[in-house]
Amino acid sequence: MVQCLPKQITFDEFIAWYPEHSEHHYELHNGEIVQMPKPLGKHSDVGGYIALRLGMEIERLRHPYFIPRECVVKVEESGYEPDMIVLGRSTIQADPRWAKESTITHCESAKLVIEVTSTN
């Protein structure tokens, strides 16, 4: 018996495939699409609290940063949806995929990336 290996896809193929109004989140891990569980209860509470506090400090210090609701971050040929990301307003315009795909491809755009870990 011959087993077929799943086809590895590129980051560009992943972004083109990504469903626009899906109830699920997806990430690309080393060429394979992985369905990620949506955050629940405490995970969302912690992420929301961190975003609130960071947003307040960004405002207070008048930094030229913002926290988008969601985005995909390209790391080599993988793509991740972090729980939170702080982006620089002055550098995001040079990131070619931001305006149309909410995708970060240049590390200069990201000032801070946060992933909340949980048991779900």
Biopython code that builds the backbone (N, CA, C, O; Angstrom):
import numpy as np
from Bio.PDB.StructureBuilder import StructureBuilder

atoms = [
    (1, "MET", "N", (0.842, -1.169, 0.000)),
    (1, "MET", "CA", (0.000, 0.000, 0.000)),
    (1, "MET", "C", (0.889, 1.235, 0.000)),
    (1, "MET", "O", (1.879, 1.298, 0.730)),
    (2, "VAL", "N", (0.533, 2.216, -0.822)),
    (2, "VAL", "CA", (1.278, 3.469, -0.931)),
    (2, "VAL", "C", (0.480, 4.561, -0.241)),
    (2, "VAL", "O", (-0.711, 4.726, -0.503)),
    (3, "GLN", "N", (1.137, 5.311, 0.646)),
    (3, "GLN", "CA", (0.469, 6.400, 1.344)),
    (3, "GLN", "C", (0.848, 7.718, 0.662)),
    (3, "GLN", "O", (2.028, 7.992, 0.445)),
    (4, "CYS", "N", (-0.158, 8.528, 0.327)),
    (4, "CYS", "CA", (0.099, 9.828, -0.278)),
    (4, "CYS", "C", (0.356, 10.852, 0.818)),
    (4, "CYS", "O", (-0.389, 10.939, 1.794)),
    (5, "LEU", "N", (1.403, 11.609, 0.643)),
    (5, "LEU", "CA", (1.707, 12.666, 1.598)),
    (5, "LEU", "C", (0.871, 13.892, 1.263)),
    (5, "LEU", "O", (0.650, 14.176, 0.086)),
    (6, "PRO", "N", (0.396, 14.636, 2.281)),
    (6, "PRO", "CA", (-0.379, 15.837, 1.986)),
    (6, "PRO", "C", (0.497, 16.878, 1.286)),
    (6, "PRO", "O", (1.688, 16.998, 1.575)),
    (7, "LYS", "N", (-0.101, 17.615, 0.374)),
    (7, "LYS", "CA", (0.635, 18.631, -0.377)),
    (7, "LYS", "C", (0.954, 19.805, 0.544)),
    (7, "LYS", "O", (0.072, 20.334, 1.220)),
    (8, "GLN", "N", (2.197, 20.197, 0.562)),
    (8, "GLN", "CA", (2.607, 21.387, 1.287)),
    (8, "GLN", "C", (2.187, 22.602, 0.462)),
    (8, "GLN", "O", (2.326, 22.599, -0.762)),
    (9, "ILE", "N", (1.677, 23.638, 1.122)),
    (9, "ILE", "CA", (1.298, 24.835, 0.383)),
    (9, "ILE", "C", (2.182, 26.005, 0.800)),
    (9, "ILE", "O", (2.787, 25.998, 1.872)),
    (10, "THR", "N", (2.241, 26.989, -0.053)),
    (10, "THR", "CA", (3.050, 28.175, 0.223)),
    (10, "THR", "C", (2.234, 29.172, 1.031)),
    (10, "THR", "O", (1.019, 29.032, 1.174)),
    (11, "PHE", "N", (2.909, 30.163, 1.548)),
    (11, "PHE", "CA", (2.231, 31.214, 2.295)),
    (11, "PHE", "C", (1.243, 31.950, 1.389)),
    (11, "PHE", "O", (0.125, 32.249, 1.809)),
    (12, "ASP", "N", (1.646, 32.245, 0.151)),
    (12, "ASP", "CA", (0.754, 32.932, -0.788)),
    (12, "ASP", "C", (-0.504, 32.110, -1.056)),
    (12, "ASP", "O", (-1.602, 32.665, -1.112)),
    (13, "GLU", "N", (-0.360, 30.808, -1.223)),
    (13, "GLU", "CA", (-1.522, 29.936, -1.434)),
    (13, "GLU", "C", (-2.431, 29.938, -0.200)),
    (13, "GLU", "O", (-3.655, 29.921, -0.325)),
    (14, "PHE", "N", (-1.831, 29.957, 0.974)),
    (14, "PHE", "CA", (-2.601, 29.991, 2.218)),
    (14, "PHE", "C", (-3.441, 31.268, 2.307)),
    (14, "PHE", "O", (-4.630, 31.206, 2.621)),
    (15, "ILE", "N", (-2.835, 32.412, 2.034)),
    (15, "ILE", "CA", (-3.565, 33.682, 2.110)),
    (15, "ILE", "C", (-4.677, 33.719, 1.074)),
    (15, "ILE", "O", (-5.771, 34.202, 1.365)),
    (16, "ALA", "N", (-4.418, 33.222, -0.125)),
    (16, "ALA", "CA", (-5.454, 33.183, -1.172)),
    (16, "ALA", "C", (-6.592, 32.241, -0.779)),
    (16, "ALA", "O", (-7.747, 32.506, -1.112)),
    (17, "TRP", "N", (-6.291, 31.152, -0.082)),
    (17, "TRP", "CA", (-7.281, 30.161, 0.322)),
    (17, "TRP", "C", (-8.105, 30.618, 1.523)),
    (17, "TRP", "O", (-9.270, 30.237, 1.645)),
    (18, "TYR", "N", (-7.530, 31.418, 2.405)),
    (18, "TYR", "CA", (-8.139, 31.729, 3.710)),
    (18, "TYR", "C", (-9.571, 32.238, 3.548)),
    (18, "TYR", "O", (-9.800, 33.237, 2.867)),
    (19, "PRO", "N", (-10.539, 31.551, 4.175)),
    (19, "PRO", "CA", (-11.941, 31.954, 4.052)),
    (19, "PRO", "C", (-12.193, 33.310, 4.723)),
    (19, "PRO", "O", (-11.764, 33.536, 5.855)),
    (20, "GLU", "N", (-12.877, 34.193, 4.031)),
    (20, "GLU", "CA", (-13.063, 35.556, 4.520)),
    (20, "GLU", "C", (-13.972, 35.662, 5.741)),
    (20, "GLU", "O", (-13.670, 36.429, 6.656)),
    (21, "HIS", "N", (-15.057, 34.925, 5.782)),
    (21, "HIS", "CA", (-16.013, 35.042, 6.892)),
    (21, "HIS", "C", (-16.162, 33.714, 7.629)),
    (21, "HIS", "O", (-17.277, 33.250, 7.865)),
    (22, "SER", "N", (-15.055, 33.116, 7.984)),
    (22, "SER", "CA", (-15.084, 31.807, 8.634)),
    (22, "SER", "C", (-15.310, 31.942, 10.130)),
    (22, "SER", "O", (-14.896, 32.927, 10.741)),
    (23, "GLU", "N", (-15.965, 30.955, 10.715)),
    (23, "GLU", "CA", (-16.113, 30.917, 12.170)),
    (23, "GLU", "C", (-14.869, 30.317, 12.830)),
    (23, "GLU", "O", (-14.794, 30.242, 14.057)),
    (24, "HIS", "N", (-13.915, 29.897, 12.038)),
    (24, "HIS", "CA", (-12.681, 29.304, 12.547)),
    (24, "HIS", "C", (-11.483, 30.183, 12.208)),
    (24, "HIS", "O", (-11.520, 30.981, 11.271)),
    (25, "HIS", "N", (-10.434, 30.020, 12.983)),
    (25, "HIS", "CA", (-9.144, 30.637, 12.680)),
    (25, "HIS", "C", (-8.250, 29.549, 12.095)),
    (25, "HIS", "O", (-8.354, 28.379, 12.463)),
    (26, "TYR", "N", (-7.379, 29.945, 11.188)),
    (26, "TYR", "CA", (-6.449, 29.002, 10.588)),
    (26, "TYR", "C", (-5.046, 29.578, 10.633)),
    (26, "TYR", "O", (-4.851, 30.793, 10.581)),
    (27, "GLU", "N", (-4.085, 28.692, 10.729)),
    (27, "GLU", "CA", (-2.682, 29.075, 10.654)),
    (27, "GLU", "C", (-1.985, 28.131, 9.697)),
    (27, "GLU", "O", (-2.456, 27.024, 9.438)),
    (28, "LEU", "N", (-0.869, 28.579, 9.181)),
    (28, "LEU", "CA", (-0.057, 27.754, 8.289)),
    (28, "LEU", "C", (1.206, 27.384, 9.047)),
    (28, "LEU", "O", (2.034, 28.246, 9.344)),
    (29, "HIS", "N", (1.355, 26.106, 9.360)),
    (29, "HIS", "CA", (2.524, 25.617, 10.095)),
    (29, "HIS", "C", (3.381, 24.781, 9.155)),
    (29, "HIS", "O", (3.032, 23.650, 8.819)),
    (30, "ASN", "N", (4.505, 25.349, 8.736)),
    (30, "ASN", "CA", (5.439, 24.631, 7.859)),
    (30, "ASN", "C", (4.749, 24.012, 6.648)),
    (30, "ASN", "O", (4.988, 22.849, 6.322)),
    (31, "GLY", "N", (3.897, 24.785, 5.984)),
    (31, "GLY", "CA", (3.253, 24.326, 4.761)),
    (31, "GLY", "C", (1.945, 23.588, 4.947)),
    (31, "GLY", "O", (1.323, 23.201, 3.957)),
    (32, "GLU", "N", (1.497, 23.375, 6.188)),
    (32, "GLU", "CA", (0.236, 22.670, 6.443)),
    (32, "GLU", "C", (-0.758, 23.594, 7.126)),
    (32, "GLU", "O", (-0.414, 24.283, 8.086)),
    (33, "ILE", "N", (-1.998, 23.610, 6.630)),
    (33, "ILE", "CA", (-3.055, 24.423, 7.237)),
    (33, "ILE", "C", (-3.539, 23.728, 8.498)),
    (33, "ILE", "O", (-3.847, 22.537, 8.492)),
    (34, "VAL", "N", (-3.600, 24.501, 9.588)),
    (34, "VAL", "CA", (-4.044, 23.984, 10.884)),
    (34, "VAL", "C", (-5.225, 24.827, 11.346)),
    (34, "VAL", "O", (-5.123, 26.049, 11.444)),
    (35, "GLN", "N", (-6.367, 24.157, 11.633)),
    (35, "GLN", "CA", (-7.521, 24.868, 12.184)),
    (35, "GLN", "C", (-7.269, 25.095, 13.664)),
    (35, "GLN", "O", (-6.986, 24.154, 14.406)),
    (36, "MET", "N", (-7.371, 26.340, 14.089)),
    (36, "MET", "CA", (-7.093, 26.698, 15.475)),
    (36, "MET", "C", (-8.406, 26.926, 16.217)),
    (36, "MET", "O", (-9.346, 27.489, 15.655)),
    (37, "PRO", "N", (-8.477, 26.497, 17.470)),
    (37, "PRO", "CA", (-9.696, 26.760, 18.232)),
    (37, "PRO", "C", (-9.810, 28.251, 18.547)),
    (37, "PRO", "O", (-8.811, 28.929, 18.788)),
    (38, "LYS", "N", (-11.038, 28.740, 18.540)),
    (38, "LYS", "CA", (-11.247, 30.129, 18.936)),
    (38, "LYS", "C", (-11.011, 30.241, 20.435)),
    (38, "LYS", "O", (-11.287, 29.300, 21.179)),
    (39, "PRO", "N", (-10.502, 31.381, 20.882)),
    (39, "PRO", "CA", (-10.250, 31.543, 22.310)),
    (39, "PRO", "C", (-11.556, 31.508, 23.102)),
    (39, "PRO", "O", (-12.591, 31.988, 22.638)),
    (40, "LEU", "N", (-11.493, 30.946, 24.275)),
    (40, "LEU", "CA", (-12.648, 30.832, 25.148)),
    (40, "LEU", "C", (-12.412, 31.610, 26.446)),
    (40, "LEU", "O", (-11.276, 31.949, 26.776)),
    (41, "GLY", "N", (-13.468, 31.882, 27.160)),
    (41, "GLY", "CA", (-13.477, 32.459, 28.490)),
    (41, "GLY", "C", (-12.236, 33.158, 28.989)),
    (41, "GLY", "O", (-11.950, 34.296, 28.618)),
    (42, "LYS", "N", (-11.497, 32.459, 29.842)),
    (42, "LYS", "CA", (-10.352, 33.060, 30.512)),
    (42, "LYS", "C", (-9.289, 33.529, 29.511)),
    (42, "LYS", "O", (-8.677, 34.579, 29.701)),
    (43, "HIS", "N", (-9.074, 32.756, 28.454)),
    (43, "HIS", "CA", (-8.110, 33.127, 27.413)),
    (43, "HIS", "C", (-8.479, 34.489, 26.820)),
    (43, "HIS", "O", (-7.620, 35.359, 26.678)),
    (44, "SER", "N", (-9.754, 34.674, 26.475)),
    (44, "SER", "CA", (-10.226, 35.943, 25.920)),
    (44, "SER", "C", (-10.131, 37.056, 26.944)),
    (44, "SER", "O", (-9.789, 38.188, 26.604)),
    (45, "ASP", "N", (-10.430, 36.746, 28.187)),
    (45, "ASP", "CA", (-10.357, 37.741, 29.270)),
    (45, "ASP", "C", (-8.928, 38.261, 29.417)),
    (45, "ASP", "O", (-8.708, 39.469, 29.500)),
    (46, "VAL", "N", (-7.965, 37.351, 29.450)),
    (46, "VAL", "CA", (-6.556, 37.741, 29.598)),
    (46, "VAL", "C", (-6.104, 38.555, 28.384)),
    (46, "VAL", "O", (-5.485, 39.608, 28.541)),
    (47, "GLY", "N", (-6.406, 38.081, 27.194)),
    (47, "GLY", "CA", (-6.021, 38.807, 25.978)),
    (47, "GLY", "C", (-6.652, 40.189, 25.919)),
    (47, "GLY", "O", (-5.986, 41.154, 25.545)),
    (48, "GLY", "N", (-7.919, 40.298, 26.280)),
    (48, "GLY", "CA", (-8.602, 41.588, 26.289)),
    (48, "GLY", "C", (-8.002, 42.546, 27.297)),
    (48, "GLY", "O", (-7.847, 43.735, 27.018)),
    (49, "TYR", "N", (-7.665, 42.032, 28.468)),
    (49, "TYR", "CA", (-7.052, 42.873, 29.504)),
    (49, "TYR", "C", (-5.692, 43.411, 29.039)),
    (49, "TYR", "O", (-5.395, 44.594, 29.205)),
    (50, "ILE", "N", (-4.877, 42.537, 28.462)),
    (50, "ILE", "CA", (-3.561, 42.968, 27.977)),
    (50, "ILE", "C", (-3.723, 44.020, 26.886)),
    (50, "ILE", "O", (-3.005, 45.020, 26.888)),
    (51, "ALA", "N", (-4.649, 43.816, 25.957)),
    (51, "ALA", "CA", (-4.874, 44.781, 24.877)),
    (51, "ALA", "C", (-5.337, 46.127, 25.442)),
    (51, "ALA", "O", (-4.889, 47.182, 24.993)),
    (52, "LEU", "N", (-6.230, 46.083, 26.421)),
    (52, "LEU", "CA", (-6.712, 47.315, 27.044)),
    (52, "LEU", "C", (-5.579, 48.086, 27.694)),
    (52, "LEU", "O", (-5.418, 49.284, 27.462)),
    (53, "ARG", "N", (-4.794, 47.392, 28.512)),
    (53, "ARG", "CA", (-3.702, 48.067, 29.230)),
    (53, "ARG", "C", (-2.638, 48.597, 28.262)),
    (53, "ARG", "O", (-2.156, 49.718, 28.426)),
    (54, "LEU", "N", (-2.275, 47.806, 27.267)),
    (54, "LEU", "CA", (-1.303, 48.277, 26.282)),
    (54, "LEU", "C", (-1.841, 49.465, 25.495)),
    (54, "LEU", "O", (-1.120, 50.431, 25.247)),
    (55, "GLY", "N", (-3.099, 49.392, 25.106)),
    (55, "GLY", "CA", (-3.718, 50.500, 24.383)),
    (55, "GLY", "C", (-3.721, 51.784, 25.196)),
    (55, "GLY", "O", (-3.477, 52.865, 24.660)),
    (56, "MET", "N", (-3.994, 51.665, 26.477)),
    (56, "MET", "CA", (-3.981, 52.837, 27.354)),
    (56, "MET", "C", (-2.574, 53.444, 27.437)),
    (56, "MET", "O", (-2.421, 54.666, 27.421)),
    (57, "GLU", "N", (-1.555, 52.592, 27.524)),
    (57, "GLU", "CA", (-0.174, 53.086, 27.596)),
    (57, "GLU", "C", (0.276, 53.700, 26.272)),
    (57, "GLU", "O", (0.978, 54.711, 26.259)),
    (58, "ILE", "N", (-0.125, 53.091, 25.172)),
    (58, "ILE", "CA", (0.201, 53.649, 23.856)),
    (58, "ILE", "C", (-0.398, 55.052, 23.745)),
    (58, "ILE", "O", (0.262, 55.986, 23.290)),
    (59, "GLU", "N", (-1.646, 55.186, 24.164)),
    (59, "GLU", "CA", (-2.323, 56.488, 24.144)),
    (59, "GLU", "C", (-1.656, 57.478, 25.093)),
    (59, "GLU", "O", (-1.387, 58.618, 24.713)),
    (60, "ARG", "N", (-1.393, 57.056, 26.305)),
    (60, "ARG", "CA", (-0.801, 57.942, 27.321)),
    (60, "ARG", "C", (0.566, 58.454, 26.885)),
    (60, "ARG", "O", (0.877, 59.633, 27.052)),
    (61, "LEU", "N", (1.381, 57.561, 26.324)),
    (61, "LEU", "CA", (2.726, 57.930, 25.906)),
    (61, "LEU", "C", (2.777, 58.531, 24.492)),
    (61, "LEU", "O", (3.827, 58.964, 24.018)),
    (62, "ARG", "N", (1.612, 58.542, 23.839)),
    (62, "ARG", "CA", (1.478, 59.088, 22.485)),
    (62, "ARG", "C", (2.429, 58.430, 21.490)),
    (62, "ARG", "O", (3.021, 59.088, 20.634)),
    (63, "HIS", "N", (2.556, 57.119, 21.630)),
    (63, "HIS", "CA", (3.373, 56.369, 20.673)),
    (63, "HIS", "C", (2.600, 56.229, 19.357)),
    (63, "HIS", "O", (1.372, 56.152, 19.377)),
    (64, "PRO", "N", (3.282, 56.194, 18.237)),
    (64, "PRO", "CA", (2.607, 56.044, 16.939)),
    (64, "PRO", "C", (2.341, 54.568, 16.614)),
    (64, "PRO", "O", (2.749, 54.069, 15.566)),
    (65, "TYR", "N", (1.652, 53.885, 17.528)),
    (65, "TYR", "CA", (1.360, 52.466, 17.396)),
    (65, "TYR", "C", (-0.144, 52.253, 17.414)),
    (65, "TYR", "O", (-0.901, 53.132, 17.824)),
    (66, "PHE", "N", (-0.569, 51.078, 16.966)),
    (66, "PHE", "CA", (-1.968, 50.684, 17.085)),
    (66, "PHE", "C", (-2.050, 49.174, 17.245)),
    (66, "PHE", "O", (-1.109, 48.444, 16.935)),
    (67, "ILE", "N", (-3.200, 48.726, 17.739)),
    (67, "ILE", "CA", (-3.452, 47.297, 17.962)),
    (67, "ILE", "C", (-4.613, 46.896, 17.054)),
    (67, "ILE", "O", (-5.758, 47.247, 17.341)),
    (68, "PRO", "N", (-4.344, 46.166, 15.959)),
    (68, "PRO", "CA", (-5.437, 45.761, 15.073)),
    (68, "PRO", "C", (-6.278, 44.655, 15.715)),
    (68, "PRO", "O", (-5.816, 43.937, 16.603)),
    (69, "ARG", "N", (-7.489, 44.540, 15.256)),
    (69, "ARG", "CA", (-8.386, 43.500, 15.776)),
    (69, "ARG", "C", (-7.855, 42.107, 15.457)),
    (69, "ARG", "O", (-7.927, 41.200, 16.285)),
    (70, "GLU", "N", (-7.318, 41.947, 14.244)),
    (70, "GLU", "CA", (-6.730, 40.660, 13.855)),
    (70, "GLU", "C", (-5.805, 40.855, 12.672)),
    (70, "GLU", "O", (-5.929, 41.830, 11.932)),
    (71, "CYS", "N", (-4.890, 39.941, 12.497)),
    (71, "CYS", "CA", (-3.997, 39.950, 11.347)),
    (71, "CYS", "C", (-3.249, 38.619, 11.294)),
    (71, "CYS", "O", (-3.266, 37.835, 12.243)),
    (72, "VAL", "N", (-2.602, 38.394, 10.175)),
    (72, "VAL", "CA", (-1.753, 37.216, 9.995)),
    (72, "VAL", "C", (-0.315, 37.710, 9.923)),
    (72, "VAL", "O", (-0.020, 38.690, 9.239)),
    (73, "VAL", "N", (0.577, 37.026, 10.633)),
    (73, "VAL", "CA", (1.989, 37.380, 10.630)),
    (73, "VAL", "C", (2.739, 36.284, 9.891)),
    (73, "VAL", "O", (2.627, 35.104, 10.224)),
    (74, "LYS", "N", (3.511, 36.689, 8.876)),
    (74, "LYS", "CA", (4.310, 35.728, 8.119)),
    (74, "LYS", "C", (5.650, 35.541, 8.810)),
    (74, "LYS", "O", (6.364, 36.505, 9.084)),
    (75, "VAL", "N", (5.980, 34.285, 9.086)),
    (75, "VAL", "CA", (7.282, 33.917, 9.648)),
    (75, "VAL", "C", (7.830, 32.824, 8.743)),
    (75, "VAL", "O", (7.361, 31.686, 8.770)),
    (76, "GLU", "N", (8.826, 33.182, 7.942)),
    (76, "GLU", "CA", (9.354, 32.296, 6.905)),
    (76, "GLU", "C", (8.199, 31.879, 6.000)),
    (76, "GLU", "O", (7.580, 32.753, 5.393)),
    (77, "GLU", "N", (7.875, 30.592, 5.877)),
    (77, "GLU", "CA", (6.740, 30.167, 5.051)),
    (77, "GLU", "C", (5.550, 29.732, 5.900)),
    (77, "GLU", "O", (4.687, 28.996, 5.422)),
    (78, "SER", "N", (5.496, 30.174, 7.140)),
    (78, "SER", "CA", (4.359, 29.894, 8.011)),
    (78, "SER", "C", (3.588, 31.187, 8.261)),
    (78, "SER", "O", (4.126, 32.280, 8.084)),
    (79, "GLY", "N", (2.338, 31.060, 8.670)),
    (79, "GLY", "CA", (1.504, 32.216, 8.974)),
    (79, "GLY", "C", (0.746, 31.991, 10.265)),
    (79, "GLY", "O", (0.118, 30.948, 10.448)),
    (80, "TYR", "N", (0.800, 32.961, 11.162)),
    (80, "TYR", "CA", (0.188, 32.834, 12.481)),
    (80, "TYR", "C", (-0.747, 34.004, 12.748)),
    (80, "TYR", "O", (-0.512, 35.119, 12.281)),
    (81, "GLU", "N", (-1.813, 33.742, 13.507)),
    (81, "GLU", "CA", (-2.712, 34.785, 13.976)),
    (81, "GLU", "C", (-2.460, 34.951, 15.472)),
    (81, "GLU", "O", (-2.990, 34.183, 16.275)),
    (82, "PRO", "N", (-1.663, 35.938, 15.852)),
    (82, "PRO", "CA", (-1.373, 36.102, 17.277)),
    (82, "PRO", "C", (-2.596, 36.611, 18.034)),
    (82, "PRO", "O", (-3.507, 37.191, 17.443)),
    (83, "ASP", "N", (-2.604, 36.388, 19.343)),
    (83, "ASP", "CA", (-3.691, 36.912, 20.168)),
    (83, "ASP", "C", (-3.691, 38.434, 20.156)),
    (83, "ASP", "O", (-4.744, 39.066, 20.233)),
    (84, "MET", "N", (-2.502, 39.015, 20.059)),
    (84, "MET", "CA", (-2.403, 40.461, 19.995)),
    (84, "MET", "C", (-1.097, 40.851, 19.317)),
    (84, "MET", "O", (-0.081, 40.165, 19.427)),
    (85, "ILE", "N", (-1.161, 41.978, 18.613)),
    (85, "ILE", "CA", (0.033, 42.511, 17.972)),
    (85, "ILE", "C", (-0.039, 44.029, 18.030)),
    (85, "ILE", "O", (-1.100, 44.623, 17.838)),
    (86, "VAL", "N", (1.091, 44.639, 18.294)),
    (86, "VAL", "CA", (1.203, 46.091, 18.282)),
    (86, "VAL", "C", (2.006, 46.449, 17.035)),
    (86, "VAL", "O", (3.118, 45.961, 16.834)),
    (87, "LEU", "N", (1.418, 47.317, 16.197)),
    (87, "LEU", "CA", (2.046, 47.691, 14.931)),
    (87, "LEU", "C", (2.413, 49.171, 14.924)),
    (87, "LEU", "O", (1.737, 49.995, 15.540)),
    (88, "GLY", "N", (3.487, 49.491, 14.222)),
    (88, "GLY", "CA", (3.914, 50.880, 14.088)),
    (88, "GLY", "C", (3.241, 51.550, 12.909)),
    (88, "GLY", "O", (3.265, 51.030, 11.794)),
    (89, "ARG", "N", (2.638, 52.709, 13.156)),
    (89, "ARG", "CA", (1.951, 53.431, 12.073)),
    (89, "ARG", "C", (2.917, 53.886, 10.982)),
    (89, "ARG", "O", (2.547, 53.924, 9.808)),
    (90, "SER", "N", (4.134, 54.226, 11.349)),
    (90, "SER", "CA", (5.078, 54.733, 10.349)),
    (90, "SER", "C", (5.667, 53.626, 9.482)),
    (90, "SER", "O", (6.076, 53.892, 8.352)),
    (91, "THR", "N", (5.719, 52.402, 9.976)),
    (91, "THR", "CA", (6.325, 51.312, 9.204)),
    (91, "THR", "C", (5.294, 50.437, 8.497)),
    (91, "THR", "O", (5.636, 49.730, 7.549)),
    (92, "ILE", "N", (4.053, 50.471, 8.939)),
    (92, "ILE", "CA", (3.044, 49.572, 8.369)),
    (92, "ILE", "C", (2.743, 49.901, 6.907)),
    (92, "ILE", "O", (2.390, 49.012, 6.133)),
    (93, "GLN", "N", (2.879, 51.159, 6.530)),
    (93, "GLN", "CA", (2.591, 51.558, 5.147)),
    (93, "GLN", "C", (3.551, 50.902, 4.155)),
    (93, "GLN", "O", (3.205, 50.713, 2.989)),
    (94, "ALA", "N", (4.746, 50.556, 4.611)),
    (94, "ALA", "CA", (5.729, 49.906, 3.733)),
    (94, "ALA", "C", (5.522, 48.399, 3.652)),
    (94, "ALA", "O", (6.171, 47.725, 2.852)),
    (95, "ASP", "N", (4.623, 47.867, 4.476)),
    (95, "ASP", "CA", (4.353, 46.430, 4.448)),
    (95, "ASP", "C", (3.342, 46.179, 3.334)),
    (95, "ASP", "O", (2.179, 46.557, 3.475)),
    (96, "PRO", "N", (3.751, 45.551, 2.228)),
    (96, "PRO", "CA", (2.934, 45.501, 1.014)),
    (96, "PRO", "C", (1.606, 44.759, 1.123)),
    (96, "PRO", "O", (0.725, 44.977, 0.291)),
    (97, "ARG", "N", (1.434, 43.902, 2.104)),
    (97, "ARG", "CA", (0.207, 43.106, 2.165)),
    (97, "ARG", "C", (-0.772, 43.599, 3.226)),
    (97, "ARG", "O", (-1.861, 43.042, 3.368)),
    (98, "TRP", "N", (-0.402, 44.622, 3.961)),
    (98, "TRP", "CA", (-1.241, 45.067, 5.067)),
    (98, "TRP", "C", (-2.586, 45.615, 4.587)),
    (98, "TRP", "O", (-3.630, 45.172, 5.067)),
    (99, "ALA", "N", (-2.586, 46.546, 3.672)),
    (99, "ALA", "CA", (-3.811, 47.255, 3.284)),
    (99, "ALA", "C", (-4.899, 46.329, 2.738)),
    (99, "ALA", "O", (-6.078, 46.540, 3.021)),
    (100, "LYS", "N", (-4.530, 45.318, 1.967)),
    (100, "LYS", "CA", (-5.536, 44.465, 1.327)),
    (100, "LYS", "C", (-5.736, 43.118, 2.012)),
    (100, "LYS", "O", (-6.760, 42.469, 1.796)),
    (101, "GLU", "N", (-4.777, 42.681, 2.837)),
    (101, "GLU", "CA", (-4.863, 41.330, 3.398)),
    (101, "GLU", "C", (-4.700, 41.274, 4.911)),
    (101, "GLU", "O", (-4.771, 40.191, 5.492)),
    (102, "SER", "N", (-4.481, 42.418, 5.567)),
    (102, "SER", "CA", (-4.201, 42.439, 7.011)),
    (102, "SER", "C", (-3.095, 41.439, 7.357)),
    (102, "SER", "O", (-3.176, 40.705, 8.342)),
    (103, "THR", "N", (-2.064, 41.438, 6.516)),
    (103, "THR", "CA", (-0.959, 40.498, 6.667)),
    (103, "THR", "C", (0.339, 41.260, 6.870)),
    (103, "THR", "O", (0.628, 42.218, 6.153)),
    (104, "ILE", "N", (1.116, 40.828, 7.848)),
    (104, "ILE", "CA", (2.402, 41.439, 8.153)),
    (104, "ILE", "C", (3.498, 40.540, 7.590)),
    (104, "ILE", "O", (3.582, 39.359, 7.927)),
    (105, "THR", "N", (4.336, 41.113, 6.728)),
    (105, "THR", "CA", (5.438, 40.342, 6.152)),
    (105, "THR", "C", (6.800, 40.911, 6.531)),
    (105, "THR", "O", (7.814, 40.225, 6.404)),
    (106, "HIS", "N", (6.832, 42.140, 6.989)),
    (106, "HIS", "CA", (8.089, 42.778, 7.394)),
    (106, "HIS", "C", (8.136, 42.885, 8.915)),
    (106, "HIS", "O", (7.226, 43.441, 9.530)),
    (107, "CYS", "N", (9.173, 42.364, 9.509)),
    (107, "CYS", "CA", (9.264, 42.365, 10.973)),
    (107, "CYS", "C", (9.321, 43.779, 11.541)),
    (107, "CYS", "O", (8.993, 43.973, 12.712)),
    (108, "GLU", "N", (9.725, 44.771, 10.752)),
    (108, "GLU", "CA", (9.787, 46.146, 11.238)),
    (108, "GLU", "C", (8.409, 46.671, 11.620)),
    (108, "GLU", "O", (8.302, 47.569, 12.455)),
    (109, "SER", "N", (7.368, 46.130, 11.030)),
    (109, "SER", "CA", (6.008, 46.589, 11.309)),
    (109, "SER", "C", (5.550, 46.203, 12.707)),
    (109, "SER", "O", (4.822, 46.958, 13.352)),
    (110, "ALA", "N", (5.965, 45.045, 13.176)),
    (110, "ALA", "CA", (5.512, 44.536, 14.482)),
    (110, "ALA", "C", (6.419, 45.048, 15.600)),
    (110, "ALA", "O", (7.624, 44.799, 15.607)),
    (111, "LYS", "N", (5.822, 45.758, 16.529)),
    (111, "LYS", "CA", (6.570, 46.250, 17.688)),
    (111, "LYS", "C", (6.483, 45.260, 18.832)),
    (111, "LYS", "O", (7.396, 45.180, 19.653)),
    (112, "LEU", "N", (5.386, 44.500, 18.897)),
    (112, "LEU", "CA", (5.189, 43.507, 19.946)),
    (112, "LEU", "C", (4.171, 42.489, 19.460)),
    (112, "LEU", "O", (3.134, 42.864, 18.914)),
    (113, "VAL", "N", (4.452, 41.212, 19.649)),
    (113, "VAL", "CA", (3.517, 40.139, 19.312)),
    (113, "VAL", "C", (3.287, 39.326, 20.575)),
    (113, "VAL", "O", (4.239, 38.923, 21.244)),
    (114, "ILE", "N", (2.007, 39.082, 20.905)),
    (114, "ILE", "CA", (1.674, 38.356, 22.132)),
    (114, "ILE", "C", (0.814, 37.156, 21.798)),
    (114, "ILE", "O", (-0.156, 37.262, 21.049)),
    (115, "GLU", "N", (1.172, 36.027, 22.352)),
    (115, "GLU", "CA", (0.388, 34.800, 22.260)),
    (115, "GLU", "C", (0.047, 34.378, 23.675)),
    (115, "GLU", "O", (0.939, 34.085, 24.472)),
    (116, "VAL", "N", (-1.242, 34.345, 23.992)),
    (116, "VAL", "CA", (-1.691, 33.906, 25.306)),
    (116, "VAL", "C", (-1.784, 32.389, 25.274)),
    (116, "VAL", "O", (-2.449, 31.825, 24.405)),
    (117, "THR", "N", (-1.132, 31.736, 26.198)),
    (117, "THR", "CA", (-1.204, 30.274, 26.237)),
    (117, "THR", "C", (-2.309, 29.831, 27.185)),
    (117, "THR", "O", (-2.566, 30.467, 28.207)),
    (118, "SER", "N", (-2.955, 28.731, 26.826)),
    (118, "SER", "CA", (-4.024, 28.197, 27.664)),
    (118, "SER", "C", (-4.133, 26.701, 27.410)),
    (118, "SER", "O", (-3.411, 26.137, 26.587)),
    (119, "THR", "N", (-5.037, 26.083, 28.122)),
    (119, "THR", "CA", (-5.175, 24.635, 28.014)),
    (119, "THR", "C", (-6.175, 24.218, 26.946)),
    (119, "THR", "O", (-6.300, 23.020, 26.690)),
    (120, "ASN", "N", (-6.901, 25.147, 26.301)),
    (120, "ASN", "CA", (-7.899, 24.742, 25.306)),
    (120, "ASN", "C", (-7.283, 24.518, 23.952)),
    (120, "ASN", "O", (-7.988, 24.173, 23.003)),
]
sb = StructureBuilder()
sb.init_structure("model")
sb.init_model(0)
sb.init_chain("A")
sb.init_seg("    ")
for serial, (resi, resn, name, xyz) in enumerate(atoms, 1):
    if name == "N":
        sb.init_residue(resn, " ", resi, " ")
    sb.init_atom(name, np.array(xyz, "f"), 0.0, 1.0, " ", f" {name:<3s}", serial, name[0])
structure = sb.get_structure()
